[in-house]
């Protein structure tokens, strides 16, 4: 069977990151929901055999903040974006990538074993991708946890570390593709 290549991007779905807040003053901080632009290429030979996802770090947009003493204002969203871009070293490392050439079928979709690269540091990572048949479309989705410390990143902190972004962030992905 000839190889088929799927190309998907942000117009097909969403990739969001949700941060937590840590430290003695954590109740004062906002848990942020961040969106980022992405593009993925999936190569098929009857079944998916490889995939590559690239995330544009500079596209980072703070959608909302939950918790905190008061609501997150537009200037605070801009400051949070600036701090996140600094933490990720966006000028030097403009993309986050996940590559997998070990894809295994599971009951609900596929297990993608591969390499996640953030801030120039690569780590082995496994993602369980759910695939739902919607009739005319396929919906692909997954949730994963990524730790700043695994990639040599120092989460943003303030008040001498009494309030800081938690080490673990939750990543959610969902996209649809016509059959």
N, CA and C atoms as an extended XYZ file, in Angstrom:
537
Properties=species:S:1:pos:R:3:atomname:S:1:resname:S:1:resid:I:1 pbc="F F F"
N         0.846       -1.186        0.000 N   UNK     1
C         0.000        0.000        0.000 CA  UNK     1
C         0.887        1.243        0.000 C   UNK     1
N         0.545        2.211       -0.819 N   UNK     2
C         1.327        3.452       -0.914 CA  UNK     2
C         1.163        4.282        0.354 C   UNK     2
N         2.230        4.981        0.683 N   UNK     3
C         2.174        5.866        1.838 CA  UNK     3
C         1.208        7.014        1.570 C   UNK     3
N         0.523        7.413        2.612 N   UNK     4
C        -0.346        8.577        2.595 CA  UNK     4
C         0.163        9.522        3.665 C   UNK     4
N         0.102       10.820        3.399 N   UNK     5
C         0.548       11.797        4.391 CA  UNK     5
C        -0.609       12.719        4.726 C   UNK     5
N        -0.873       12.836        6.021 N   UNK     6
C        -1.850       13.797        6.506 CA  UNK     6
C        -1.087       15.003        7.031 C   UNK     6
N        -1.577       16.190        6.734 N   UNK     7
C        -1.046       17.402        7.334 CA  UNK     7
C        -2.190       18.081        8.059 C   UNK     7
N        -1.986       18.350        9.330 N   UNK     8
C        -2.991       19.012       10.159 CA  UNK     8
C        -2.345       20.240       10.782 C   UNK     8
N        -3.175       21.218       11.141 N   UNK     9
C        -2.644       22.389       11.831 CA  UNK     9
C        -3.711       22.987       12.749 C   UNK     9
N        -3.435       24.149       13.274 N   UNK    10
C        -4.321       24.783       14.248 CA  UNK    10
C        -5.730       25.002       13.725 C   UNK    10
N        -5.917       25.056       12.400 N   UNK    11
C        -7.265       25.211       11.857 CA  UNK    11
C        -8.084       23.926       12.026 C   UNK    11
N        -7.414       22.803       12.333 N   UNK    12
C        -8.091       21.518       12.524 CA  UNK    12
C        -8.410       21.216       13.984 C   UNK    12
N        -7.854       22.014       14.911 N   UNK    13
C        -8.089       21.741       16.323 CA  UNK    13
C        -7.256       22.643       17.205 C   UNK    13
N        -7.124       22.254       18.466 N   UNK    14
C        -6.463       23.114       19.458 CA  UNK    14
C        -5.438       22.352       20.274 C   UNK    14
N        -4.381       23.074       20.621 N   UNK    15
C        -3.383       22.589       21.553 CA  UNK    15
C        -3.335       23.628       22.677 C   UNK    15
N        -3.667       23.208       23.896 N   UNK    16
C        -3.653       24.122       25.034 CA  UNK    16
C        -2.770       23.581       26.147 C   UNK    16
N        -2.239       24.510       26.910 N   UNK    17
C        -1.406       24.197       28.068 CA  UNK    17
C        -2.070       24.855       29.275 C   UNK    17
N        -2.217       24.105       30.352 N   UNK    18
C        -2.777       24.647       31.583 CA  UNK    18
C        -1.715       24.571       32.663 C   UNK    18
N        -1.422       25.720       33.252 N   UNK    19
C        -0.409       25.779       34.300 CA  UNK    19
C        -1.066       25.701       35.668 C   UNK    19
N        -0.281       25.330       36.653 N   UNK    20
C        -0.707       25.376       38.042 CA  UNK    20
C         0.110       26.431       38.764 C   UNK    20
N        -0.177       26.624       40.037 N   UNK    21
C         0.542       27.594       40.857 CA  UNK    21
C         1.049       26.861       42.085 C   UNK    21
N         2.303       27.134       42.463 N   UNK    22
C         2.918       26.474       43.612 CA  UNK    22
C         3.483       27.533       44.560 C   UNK    22
N         3.876       27.080       45.737 N   UNK    23
C         4.495       27.960       46.728 CA  UNK    23
C         3.504       28.370       47.811 C   UNK    23
N         4.033       28.930       48.903 N   UNK    24
C         3.182       29.325       50.036 CA  UNK    24
C         2.094       30.339       49.669 C   UNK    24
N         2.317       31.163       48.665 N   UNK    25
C         1.337       32.175       48.263 CA  UNK    25
C         0.573       31.756       46.999 C   UNK    25
N         0.493       30.455       46.735 N   UNK    26
C        -0.129       29.947       45.511 CA  UNK    26
C        -1.565       30.427       45.341 C   UNK    26
N        -2.299       30.609       46.424 N   UNK    27
C        -3.703       31.027       46.328 CA  UNK    27
C        -3.847       32.390       45.654 C   UNK    27
N        -2.779       33.177       45.639 N   UNK    28
C        -2.821       34.496       45.023 CA  UNK    28
C        -2.635       34.443       43.506 C   UNK    28
N        -2.131       33.329       42.994 N   UNK    29
C        -1.786       33.232       41.583 CA  UNK    29
C        -2.894       32.670       40.724 C   UNK    29
N        -2.756       32.866       39.420 N   UNK    30
C        -3.720       32.373       38.439 CA  UNK    30
C        -3.223       31.093       37.787 C   UNK    30
N        -4.129       30.151       37.618 N   UNK    31
C        -3.857       28.977       36.798 CA  UNK    31
C        -4.203       29.393       35.371 C   UNK    31
N        -3.200       29.393       34.504 N   UNK    32
C        -3.371       29.920       33.157 CA  UNK    32
C        -3.747       28.835       32.158 C   UNK    32
N        -4.572       29.208       31.199 N   UNK    33
C        -4.834       28.369       30.036 CA  UNK    33
C        -4.241       29.111       28.847 C   UNK    33
N        -3.340       28.419       28.162 N   UNK    34
C        -2.538       28.999       27.081 CA  UNK    34
C        -2.797       28.213       25.803 C   UNK    34
N        -2.966       28.916       24.692 N   UNK    35
C        -3.111       28.264       23.382 CA  UNK    35
C        -1.839       28.511       22.583 C   UNK    35
N        -1.494       27.538       21.735 N   UNK    36
C        -0.317       27.671       20.877 CA  UNK    36
C        -0.645       27.101       19.504 C   UNK    36
N        -0.112       27.746       18.451 N   UNK    37
C        -0.296       27.257       17.081 CA  UNK    37
C         0.593       26.030       16.859 C   UNK    37
N         0.109       25.100       16.052 N   UNK    38
C         0.831       23.848       15.819 CA  UNK    38
C         0.593       23.370       14.387 C   UNK    38
N         1.463       22.444       13.982 N   UNK    39
C         1.306       21.754       12.709 CA  UNK    39
C         1.799       20.328       12.905 C   UNK    39
N         1.078       19.375       12.336 N   UNK    40
C         1.471       17.967       12.454 CA  UNK    40
C         1.451       17.303       11.082 C   UNK    40
N         2.378       16.367       10.906 N   UNK    41
C         2.430       15.536        9.708 CA  UNK    41
C         2.397       14.085       10.172 C   UNK    41
N         1.463       13.324        9.602 N   UNK    42
C         1.328       11.899        9.948 CA  UNK    42
C         1.501       11.107        8.663 C   UNK    42
N         2.427       10.139        8.693 N   UNK    43
C         2.651        9.275        7.527 CA  UNK    43
C         1.967        7.939        7.788 C   UNK    43
N         1.187        7.504        6.799 N   UNK    44
C         0.417        6.266        6.887 CA  UNK    44
C         0.924        5.244        5.882 C   UNK    44
N         0.892        3.994        6.260 N   UNK    45
C         1.089        2.860        5.352 CA  UNK    45
C         0.096        1.794        5.829 C   UNK    45
N        -1.192        2.051        5.615 N   UNK    46
C        -2.252        1.195        6.159 CA  UNK    46
C        -2.627        1.619        7.568 C   UNK    46
N        -1.647        1.864        8.379 N   UNK    47
C        -1.775        2.373        9.753 CA  UNK    47
C        -0.790        3.531        9.880 C   UNK    47
N        -0.952        4.389       10.878 N   UNK    48
C         0.051        5.452       11.047 CA  UNK    48
C         1.407        4.847       11.415 C   UNK    48
N         2.470        5.304       10.738 N   UNK    49
C         3.807        4.761       10.996 CA  UNK    49
C         4.763        5.809       11.581 C   UNK    49
N         4.463        7.096       11.366 N   UNK    50
C         5.290        8.132       11.978 CA  UNK    50
C         4.496        9.428       12.037 C   UNK    50
N         4.891       10.289       12.955 N   UNK    51
C         4.260       11.594       13.050 CA  UNK    51
C         5.247       12.588       13.622 C   UNK    51
N         5.036       13.841       13.230 N   UNK    52
C         5.835       14.923       13.789 CA  UNK    52
C         4.910       16.093       14.065 C   UNK    52
N         4.992       16.621       15.262 N   UNK    53
C         4.221       17.777       15.684 CA  UNK    53
C         5.193       18.899       15.990 C   UNK    53
N         4.932       20.083       15.447 N   UNK    54
C         5.757       21.255       15.717 CA  UNK    54
C         4.854       22.351       16.272 C   UNK    54
N         5.257       22.922       17.389 N   UNK    55
C         4.500       23.986       18.041 CA  UNK    55
C         5.287       25.282       17.916 C   UNK    55
N         4.616       26.335       17.480 N   UNK    56
C         5.223       27.654       17.323 CA  UNK    56
C         5.182       28.371       18.673 C   UNK    56
N         6.329       28.435       19.347 N   UNK    57
C         6.392       29.021       20.684 CA  UNK    57
C         5.949       30.489       20.662 C   UNK    57
N         6.320       31.227       19.633 N   UNK    58
C         5.971       32.641       19.547 CA  UNK    58
C         4.483       32.907       19.418 C   UNK    58
N         3.710       31.881       19.079 N   UNK    59
C         2.257       32.035       18.938 CA  UNK    59
C         1.539       31.994       20.282 C   UNK    59
N         2.266       31.733       21.352 N   UNK    60
C         1.689       31.565       22.682 CA  UNK    60
C         0.713       32.698       23.002 C   UNK    60
N        -0.509       32.314       23.399 N   UNK    61
C        -1.542       33.282       23.755 CA  UNK    61
C        -2.182       32.847       25.068 C   UNK    61
N        -2.211       33.740       26.047 N   UNK    62
C        -2.875       33.463       27.321 CA  UNK    62
C        -4.365       33.683       27.108 C   UNK    62
N        -5.138       32.599       27.180 N   UNK    63
C        -6.574       32.691       26.961 CA  UNK    63
C        -7.310       33.175       28.209 C   UNK    63
N        -6.933       32.609       29.357 N   UNK    64
C        -7.623       32.976       30.594 CA  UNK    64
C        -6.791       32.556       31.801 C   UNK    64
N        -7.175       33.118       32.947 N   UNK    65
C        -6.549       32.764       34.214 CA  UNK    65
C        -7.637       32.486       35.227 C   UNK    65
N        -7.507       31.392       35.951 N   UNK    66
C        -8.493       31.033       36.973 CA  UNK    66
C        -7.837       31.106       38.332 C   UNK    66
N        -8.645       31.414       39.335 N   UNK    67
C        -8.123       31.553       40.683 CA  UNK    67
C        -7.546       32.938       40.879 C   UNK    67
N        -6.678       33.061       41.843 N   UNK    68
C        -6.069       34.357       42.118 CA  UNK    68
C        -6.966       35.217       42.979 C   UNK    68
N        -6.437       36.349       43.369 N   UNK    69
C        -7.168       37.267       44.228 CA  UNK    69
C        -8.247       37.996       43.435 C   UNK    69
N        -7.938       38.339       42.183 N   UNK    70
C        -8.905       39.014       41.315 CA  UNK    70
C        -8.724       38.478       39.903 C   UNK    70
N        -9.625       38.832       39.018 N   UNK    71
C        -9.567       38.361       37.637 CA  UNK    71
C        -8.288       38.801       36.933 C   UNK    71
N        -7.912       38.061       35.924 N   UNK    72
C        -6.715       38.347       35.139 CA  UNK    72
C        -7.034       39.442       34.122 C   UNK    72
N        -6.324       40.558       34.194 N   UNK    73
C        -6.545       41.684       33.291 CA  UNK    73
C        -5.746       41.492       31.997 C   UNK    73
N        -6.076       42.293       30.984 N   UNK    74
C        -5.334       42.236       29.716 CA  UNK    74
C        -3.843       42.525       29.902 C   UNK    74
N        -3.454       43.561       30.688 N   UNK    75
C        -2.021       43.784       30.907 CA  UNK    75
C        -1.346       42.603       31.622 C   UNK    75
N        -2.073       41.944       32.530 N   UNK    76
C        -1.506       40.774       33.224 CA  UNK    76
C        -1.352       39.594       32.267 C   UNK    76
N        -2.289       39.454       31.328 N   UNK    77
C        -2.160       38.407       30.302 CA  UNK    77
C        -0.912       38.660       29.467 C   UNK    77
N        -0.707       39.928       29.092 N   UNK    78
C         0.478       40.283       28.290 CA  UNK    78
C         1.757       40.010       29.069 C   UNK    78
N         1.774       40.325       30.362 N   UNK    79
C         2.946       40.066       31.200 CA  UNK    79
C         3.177       38.556       31.344 C   UNK    79
N         2.106       37.797       31.547 N   UNK    80
C         2.230       36.332       31.664 CA  UNK    80
C         2.791       35.752       30.364 C   UNK    80
N         2.328       36.265       29.217 N   UNK    81
C         2.843       35.811       27.917 CA  UNK    81
C         4.329       36.106       27.808 C   UNK    81
N         4.714       37.320       28.146 N   UNK    82
C         6.122       37.718       28.085 CA  UNK    82
C         6.983       36.824       28.978 C   UNK    82
N         6.514       36.563       30.189 N   UNK    83
C         7.263       35.706       31.115 CA  UNK    83
C         7.381       34.282       30.586 C   UNK    83
N         6.299       33.764       29.991 N   UNK    84
C         6.326       32.405       29.443 CA  UNK    84
C         7.300       32.315       28.276 C   UNK    84
N         7.299       33.334       27.403 N   UNK    85
C         8.219       33.331       26.266 CA  UNK    85
C         9.668       33.371       26.740 C   UNK    85
N         9.936       34.133       27.808 N   UNK    86
C        11.295       34.171       28.374 CA  UNK    86
C        11.670       32.812       28.945 C   UNK    86
N        10.746       32.207       29.697 N   UNK    87
C        11.017       30.893       30.288 CA  UNK    87
C        11.346       29.868       29.207 C   UNK    87
N        10.595       29.900       28.115 N   UNK    88
C        10.795       28.932       27.027 CA  UNK    88
C        11.946       29.308       26.099 C   UNK    88
N        12.526       30.492       26.290 N   UNK    89
C        13.616       30.923       25.416 CA  UNK    89
C        13.181       31.015       23.974 C   UNK    89
N        12.012       31.626       23.745 N   UNK    90
C        11.392       31.640       22.418 CA  UNK    90
C        12.292       32.219       21.331 C   UNK    90
N        13.125       33.187       21.653 N   UNK    91
C        14.015       33.762       20.638 CA  UNK    91
C        15.032       32.739       20.149 C   UNK    91
N        15.528       31.927       21.050 N   UNK    92
C        16.552       30.940       20.717 CA  UNK    92
C        15.981       29.587       20.294 C   UNK    92
N        14.803       29.266       20.855 N   UNK    93
C        14.162       27.971       20.592 CA  UNK    93
C        12.714       28.218       20.156 C   UNK    93
N        12.503       28.578       18.889 N   UNK    94
C        11.174       29.000       18.437 CA  UNK    94
C        10.143       27.877       18.273 C   UNK    94
N        10.582       26.609       18.388 N   UNK    95
C         9.644       25.498       18.214 CA  UNK    95
C         9.807       24.451       19.315 C   UNK    95
N         8.697       23.850       19.664 N   UNK    96
C         8.654       22.647       20.487 CA  UNK    96
C         8.256       21.540       19.523 C   UNK    96
N         8.960       20.405       19.556 N   UNK    97
C         8.627       19.322       18.628 CA  UNK    97
C         8.411       18.003       19.366 C   UNK    97
N         7.538       17.186       18.804 N   UNK    98
C         7.358       15.807       19.240 CA  UNK    98
C         7.387       14.962       17.984 C   UNK    98
N         8.301       13.984       17.971 N   UNK    99
C         8.443       13.072       16.829 CA  UNK    99
C         8.276       11.637       17.319 C   UNK    99
N         7.502       10.874       16.560 N   UNK   100
C         7.309        9.468       16.904 CA  UNK   100
C         7.370        8.615       15.646 C   UNK   100
N         8.181        7.565       15.699 N   UNK   101
C         8.165        6.574       14.625 CA  UNK   101
C         7.889        5.195       15.208 C   UNK   101
N         7.412        5.193       16.449 N   UNK   102
C         6.978        3.954       17.095 CA  UNK   102
C         5.532        4.173       17.537 C   UNK   102
N         4.598        3.749       16.669 N   UNK   103
C         3.170        3.959       16.904 CA  UNK   103
C         2.512        2.596       17.027 C   UNK   103
N         1.850        2.372       18.147 N   UNK   104
C         1.233        1.086       18.444 CA  UNK   104
C        -0.271        1.262       18.594 C   UNK   104
N        -1.046        0.413       17.932 N   UNK   105
C        -2.512        0.467       18.043 CA  UNK   105
C        -2.927        0.047       19.452 C   UNK   105
N        -3.889        0.777       20.016 N   UNK   106
C        -4.461        0.442       21.322 CA  UNK   106
C        -5.971        0.302       21.154 C   UNK   106
N        -6.667       -0.068       22.226 N   UNK   107
C        -8.123       -0.226       22.145 CA  UNK   107
C        -8.815        1.069       21.717 C   UNK   107
N        -8.363        2.210       22.223 N   UNK   108
C        -9.044        3.463       21.938 CA  UNK   108
C        -8.344        4.365       20.951 C   UNK   108
N        -7.239        3.902       20.342 N   UNK   109
C        -6.501        4.756       19.416 CA  UNK   109
C        -5.099        4.245       19.178 C   UNK   109
N        -4.107        5.078       19.545 N   UNK   110
C        -2.705        4.730       19.301 CA  UNK   110
C        -1.818        5.245       20.430 C   UNK   110
N        -0.768        4.484       20.718 N   UNK   111
C         0.277        4.934       21.644 CA  UNK   111
C         1.449        5.400       20.794 C   UNK   111
N         1.838        6.664       20.999 N   UNK   112
C         2.938        7.266       20.258 CA  UNK   112
C         4.135        7.380       21.181 C   UNK   112
N         5.179        6.639       20.889 N   UNK   113
C         6.418        6.708       21.672 CA  UNK   113
C         7.428        7.475       20.831 C   UNK   113
N         8.009        8.504       21.416 N   UNK   114
C         8.928        9.311       20.627 CA  UNK   114
C         9.751       10.255       21.460 C   UNK   114
N        10.161       11.345       20.827 N   UNK   115
C        11.049       12.315       21.450 CA  UNK   115
C        10.375       13.679       21.478 C   UNK   115
N        10.295       14.246       22.677 N   UNK   116
C         9.766       15.589       22.875 CA  UNK   116
C        10.959       16.505       23.086 C   UNK   116
N        11.033       17.586       22.301 N   UNK   117
C        12.135       18.533       22.441 CA  UNK   117
C        11.587       19.911       22.787 C   UNK   117
N        12.052       20.414       23.931 N   UNK   118
C        11.677       21.746       24.419 CA  UNK   118
C        12.950       22.445       24.851 C   UNK   118
N        13.116       23.686       24.430 N   UNK   119
C        14.255       24.504       24.870 CA  UNK   119
C        15.578       23.832       24.532 C   UNK   119
N        15.613       23.123       23.395 N   UNK   120
C        16.840       22.476       22.944 CA  UNK   120
C        17.186       21.186       23.650 C   UNK   120
N        16.317       20.732       24.555 N   UNK   121
C        16.582       19.490       25.289 CA  UNK   121
C        15.551       18.436       24.890 C   UNK   121
N        16.029       17.256       24.495 N   UNK   122
C        15.158       16.170       24.039 CA  UNK   122
C        15.004       15.110       25.125 C   UNK   122
N        13.775       14.632       25.270 N   UNK   123
C        13.447       13.575       26.230 CA  UNK   123
C        12.496       12.581       25.577 C   UNK   123
N        12.635       11.314       25.937 N   UNK   124
C        11.671       10.318       25.480 CA  UNK   124
C        10.322       10.642       26.112 C   UNK   124
N         9.252       10.490       25.321 N   UNK   125
C         7.919       10.819       25.812 CA  UNK   125
C         6.910        9.879       25.155 C   UNK   125
N         5.873        9.510       25.881 N   UNK   126
C         4.822        8.640       25.368 CA  UNK   126
C         3.492        9.384       25.467 C   UNK   126
N         2.718        9.315       24.390 N   UNK   127
C         1.409        9.957       24.346 CA  UNK   127
C         0.383        8.910       23.924 C   UNK   127
N        -0.707        8.824       24.661 N   UNK   128
C        -1.821        7.955       24.283 CA  UNK   128
C        -2.865        8.809       23.573 C   UNK   128
N        -2.988        8.594       22.259 N   UNK   129
C        -3.886        9.368       21.409 CA  UNK   129
C        -5.202        8.618       21.277 C   UNK   129
N        -6.291        9.260       21.679 N   UNK   130
C        -7.622        8.679       21.507 CA  UNK   130
C        -8.114        9.026       20.103 C   UNK   130
N        -8.758        8.072       19.448 N   UNK   131
C        -9.319        8.308       18.121 CA  UNK   131
C       -10.782        7.904       18.170 C   UNK   131
N       -11.665        8.854       17.812 N   UNK   132
C       -13.104        8.609       17.809 CA  UNK   132
C       -13.632        8.748       16.390 C   UNK   132
N       -14.477        7.800       16.000 N   UNK   133
C       -15.120        7.821       14.685 CA  UNK   133
C       -16.394        8.658       14.795 C   UNK   133
N       -16.422        9.812       14.110 N   UNK   134
C       -17.585       10.697       14.165 CA  UNK   134
C       -18.446       10.593       12.899 C   UNK   134
N       -18.278        9.518       12.162 N   UNK   135
C       -19.024        9.356       10.909 CA  UNK   135
C       -18.205        9.834        9.732 C   UNK   135
N       -18.293       11.129        9.411 N   UNK   136
C       -17.538       11.691        8.293 CA  UNK   136
C       -16.127       12.115        8.693 C   UNK   136
N       -15.882       12.217        9.995 N   UNK   137
C       -14.594       12.705       10.506 CA  UNK   137
C       -14.009       11.764       11.543 C   UNK   137
N       -12.711       11.910       11.757 N   UNK   138
C       -12.009       11.290       12.881 CA  UNK   138
C       -11.695       12.407       13.875 C   UNK   138
N       -11.901       12.167       15.156 N   UNK   139
C       -11.444       13.095       16.190 CA  UNK   139
C       -10.284       12.431       16.917 C   UNK   139
N        -9.168       13.151       16.976 N   UNK   140
C        -7.982       12.677       17.681 CA  UNK   140
C        -7.768       13.601       18.875 C   UNK   140
N        -7.503       13.009       20.044 N   UNK   141
C        -7.304       13.839       21.229 CA  UNK   141
C        -6.389       13.135       22.217 C   UNK   141
N        -5.731       13.946       23.029 N   UNK   142
C        -4.884       13.385       24.077 CA  UNK   142
C        -4.651       14.436       25.157 C   UNK   142
N        -4.263       13.945       26.301 N   UNK   143
C        -3.860       14.780       27.430 CA  UNK   143
C        -2.532       14.231       27.917 C   UNK   143
N        -1.622       15.126       28.249 N   UNK   144
C        -0.297       14.713       28.717 CA  UNK   144
C         0.187       15.695       29.777 C   UNK   144
N         1.142       15.252       30.552 N   UNK   145
C         1.778       16.108       31.553 CA  UNK   145
C         3.237       16.279       31.156 C   UNK   145
N         3.699       17.516       31.225 N   UNK   146
C         5.092       17.830       30.927 CA  UNK   146
C         5.640       18.622       32.104 C   UNK   146
N         6.876       18.297       32.508 N   UNK   147
C         7.513       19.003       33.628 CA  UNK   147
C         8.593       19.952       33.118 C   UNK   147
N         8.542       21.191       33.597 N   UNK   148
C         9.582       22.170       33.270 CA  UNK   148
C        10.968       21.583       33.558 C   UNK   148
N        11.111       20.983       34.738 N   UNK   149
C        12.425       20.512       35.194 CA  UNK   149
C        13.022       19.448       34.275 C   UNK   149
N        12.194       18.686       33.568 N   UNK   150
C        12.711       17.669       32.650 CA  UNK   150
C        13.454       18.288       31.467 C   UNK   150
N        13.198       19.572       31.221 N   UNK   151
C        13.792       20.238       30.061 CA  UNK   151
C        14.690       21.409       30.461 C   UNK   151
N        15.096       21.426       31.737 N   UNK   152
C        16.018       22.451       32.207 CA  UNK   152
C        15.403       23.839       32.281 C   UNK   152
N        14.079       23.900       32.348 N   UNK   153
C        13.391       25.189       32.434 CA  UNK   153
C        13.136       25.562       33.895 C   UNK   153
N        13.287       26.824       34.196 N   UNK   154
C        12.982       27.319       35.537 CA  UNK   154
C        11.655       28.059       35.460 C   UNK   154
N        10.587       27.508       36.068 N   UNK   155
C         9.287       28.167       36.001 CA  UNK   155
C         9.339       29.582       36.583 C   UNK   155
N         8.540       30.464       36.011 N   UNK   156
C         8.460       31.841       36.484 CA  UNK   156
C         8.050       31.854       37.957 C   UNK   156
N         8.691       32.734       38.724 N   UNK   157
C         8.320       32.887       40.132 CA  UNK   157
C         8.381       34.356       40.511 C   UNK   157
N         7.684       34.676       41.596 N   UNK   158
C         7.721       36.039       42.119 CA  UNK   158
C         7.644       35.982       43.637 C   UNK   158
N         7.809       37.106       44.267 N   UNK   159
C         7.793       37.200       45.735 CA  UNK   159
C         8.806       36.222       46.334 C   UNK   159
N        10.037       36.255       45.803 N   UNK   160
C        11.126       35.392       46.269 CA  UNK   160
C        10.748       33.913       46.264 C   UNK   160
N         9.958       33.525       45.266 N   UNK   161
C         9.582       32.121       45.118 CA  UNK   161
C         8.353       31.713       45.906 C   UNK   161
N         7.737       32.648       46.632 N   UNK   162
C         6.545       32.313       47.414 CA  UNK   162
C         5.368       31.962       46.506 C   UNK   162
N         5.403       32.451       45.263 N   UNK   163
C         4.384       32.115       44.279 CA  UNK   163
C         5.105       31.852       42.960 C   UNK   163
N         4.844       30.686       42.384 N   UNK   164
C         5.515       30.341       41.128 CA  UNK   164
C         4.641       29.412       40.300 C   UNK   164
N         4.970       29.348       39.012 N   UNK   165
C         4.299       28.406       38.127 CA  UNK   165
C         4.727       27.004       38.564 C   UNK   165
N         3.764       26.103       38.680 N   UNK   166
C         4.056       24.731       39.090 CA  UNK   166
C         4.950       24.045       38.051 C   UNK   166
N         5.756       23.089       38.520 N   UNK   167
C         6.675       22.367       37.628 CA  UNK   167
C         5.914       21.617       36.534 C   UNK   167
N         4.801       20.985       36.884 N   UNK   168
C         4.027       20.215       35.906 CA  UNK   168
C         2.994       21.097       35.227 C   UNK   168
N         2.891       20.959       33.909 N   UNK   169
C         1.823       21.607       33.148 CA  UNK   169
C         1.039       20.522       32.420 C   UNK   169
N        -0.248       20.780       32.215 N   UNK   170
C        -1.116       19.831       31.507 CA  UNK   170
C        -1.252       20.294       30.061 C   UNK   170
N        -1.022       19.382       29.130 N   UNK   171
C        -1.137       19.681       27.710 CA  UNK   171
C        -2.332       18.898       27.172 C   UNK   171
N        -3.221       19.596       26.465 N   UNK   172
C        -4.386       18.952       25.847 CA  UNK   172
C        -4.365       19.242       24.355 C   UNK   172
N        -4.705       18.218       23.590 N   UNK   173
C        -4.726       18.325       22.140 CA  UNK   173
C        -6.001       17.698       21.625 C   UNK   173
N        -6.628       18.341       20.653 N   UNK   174
C        -7.795       17.782       20.001 CA  UNK   174
C        -7.847       18.314       18.574 C   UNK   174
N        -8.095       17.419       17.617 N   UNK   175
C        -8.196       17.822       16.214 CA  UNK   175
C        -9.158       16.878       15.500 C   UNK   175
N        -9.753       17.386       14.419 N   UNK   176
C       -10.614       16.561       13.588 CA  UNK   176
C       -10.111       16.556       12.161 C   UNK   176
N       -10.310       15.424       11.501 N   UNK   177
C        -9.881       15.283       10.104 CA  UNK   177
C       -10.962       14.503        9.373 C   UNK   177
N       -11.308       14.988        8.188 N   UNK   178
C       -12.278       14.276        7.355 CA  UNK   178
C       -11.698       12.931        6.932 C   UNK   178
N       -12.558       11.940        6.844 N   UNK   179
C       -12.102       10.604        6.423 CA  UNK   179
C       -11.709       10.596        4.971 C   UNK   179
